Amino acid sequence: AYIGVSFQGSAIEEDNKANELFYGKSISNRTILGNKITVNPAVLKLLLLVKKVSK
C-alpha cells in the first residue's frame, strides 16, 4: 500500500494531499494500513511495474 507520510524532525505526519492524489479521495493512513480500501487496478499495475524496474 502507498502511504503519504512526511518525516519532519522526530515526528511522523500524514501527507493527506499525497494520499488524496494517489487514491482519488481523502483517506487516512489508518484506513490504508488497515487494508480497508480498494486499490484502482491501473494503479496496482503501475506499482508492480515500478517495483519491477527498480530492482
Secondary structure, DSSP 4 states (H G I P E B T S, - for coil): ----EEEETTEEEE-HHHHHHHHSS---HHHHHTT-S---HHHHHHHHHHHHHT-
